[in-house]
Amino acid sequence: MEALRVQSLAEKGEMSVPSQYIQPPESRSQRENANPNPNVKSIPVIDFSNPRTNLLEELRKACKEWGAFHVINHRVPVGLLDDMRRVGRTFFEERPMEEKLRYSCDSGSAASEGYGSRMLVASNDTVLDWRDYFDHHTLPLSRRDPSHWPDSPADYRKVVTAYSDHMKALAQELLGLVSESLGLTCQSIENVVGDFYQNITISYYPPCPQPELTLGLQSHSDMGAITLLIQDDVGGLEVFNNGEWVTVNPMSDAICVILADQTEIISNGEYRSAQHRAVTNARRARLSVATFHDPAKTRQISPSPAFHPPKYRPVIYGDYVSSWYTKGPEGKRNLDALLC
């Protein structure tokens, strides 16, 4: 099992990054750092306390034009968001490497639970992301085993469990609103997706000596139905919109909603899954927490019958996942391969 972690590389203080982390020129960020610029456009902010008619209209516009937006007044306790960031940062920054390695994921299996650095396993020549992560299998409950998660700090497992439950409730509410904004019944998207398979991934991006050559996370759209993400105050998430990369400015009390590929299929392309990436910086480590809500691998996903003609062919979700991990994400090519 490969024990190399990006955090260990960063702590060596080398002035250059190893070659396997250098992105091809066309993939690199043009920014010198990940500091948000308040003077440029960013994703919409949707207030859940707005009247329902306004809320649905704002959602429709955000899903159609961006595929990503912030929600505020979402009823998830802000203290829980802070706790989730705190326990993640404590694990990465305060626990010794030998302790962290006890939770190592299976480096030969895609998306296995635990502590790792390399998400894609298909090819040895894949350019690596400048990040470490801890992936938790949280739903359905049959997959949830807190003994697989760190026991330090003392409330780590309690916080992740509470966070999982709140994210599930918010994801269900959001998919209901997204369905209604499409003119469908509230349960339409969730009925196609079925019971959520939920993973919570804490990503840690150490300072990088050559951020202009690397990415913390390569350009991709998420595979499943909907992703809920929180950042710390460092910033580094970017969304591709109208031919340019747009920084998602950190908002400590907000949750960033990212539509994923199966929701684009179900909406027949009315709504777009968001292509996004993470950039690195030379000065500060960054942490984010992404909660993925996916169908079971046996579910067949296809456009809602309300939309015709269908623009996408039906797909078994497990086959879609296999393609994503075998070919690599590379923008939205796996979704584009399903176009009729």
C-alpha positions, 0 to 999 in steps of 0.5 A: 500500500502506497503511504505517500501523502501530499501533506508529507510532500508539502512538509518537506519544503521542496521548492518544486512539485514532483512531475506526477502532479504537474498538469498539462498547460491547457489544464492549469489555472491562470490564477497565481493563488486561490484568494477570492476576488470580491469584484468578479462574478460568483455563483448565485446566493439563494435564501431559503427564507424567501417566499416559495414562488421567489425561491423556485424562480431563483432555483430555476435560474441558478440551475439553468445558468450555473448548476451551482449556488449557495444556500443560506438560512438552510436550517442546518445548524451553523455550529455543525458546519463549524464542527465539521470543519474543525474535526477535519482540520484536527485530523489532518493537522494535529494527528501524527502521520502514523496514526492517520495511516491506520485509516488508509483506504485501499489504494487499489480500489476506487473510492474506498473508505478511508484516508488517501490521496489518489482517487483514480486508479485506472492508470499510472500516468494519470496526473495526480491532484494536490490533495489528501482526503478522508472518505466516509461511507455514511448512507444507507445505514448499512454502510455506516460504520463509525469504527472506520472513522477517526476517534480523535478528536473525541467528538469526530464520529458524533459530528460526522453522524449528525452532519450526515443526517442533516445533509440527507434532509437538506438534499431531499428538500433541495431535490424536491424544490429542483423538481418543482422548479422544473414543473415536475411533482416534488418527488420526481427526481428522488423517485428516479434516484431512489434511496441515497448512497451518501459519501462525505469526503473531507479534502485537505489541500496543503500549500503548494510550492508551484500552484501555477502548475498543479490543481487540487482537484481536476476539472470534473462534474460529479457523478451522482444526483446532488453534492453539498459542499462547505469550504473554509475561509481560504477559497479555491473552488472554481466553477466553469461558467460561460467559458471562464472559471469563476471563483466560489467565494467562501461563505462560512454560514452557507452551503454550496449546492452542486448539481451532478450528472444524474440530475442533468439526465433526469432534467433532460438537459434543462439543468446542467451539472456544474463543471468545477475544480479546486486550485492550490495556493502557496501560502495556506492549507485549505479544507473543504467537505463535500457530501455526495448523494448518489443513486444505488449502482443498480438504478437505471437513470433516464430523462423524466417522461415529461421531457421529449424527445429524450436527449440522453440514453438510459444508463445503469448508474453502476456502469456510469460510475465504472466509466468515470473511474476507468476513463477519468472525469475530464470535464463532462465527457462521461455525460456527453457520451450518453447524448442521443 
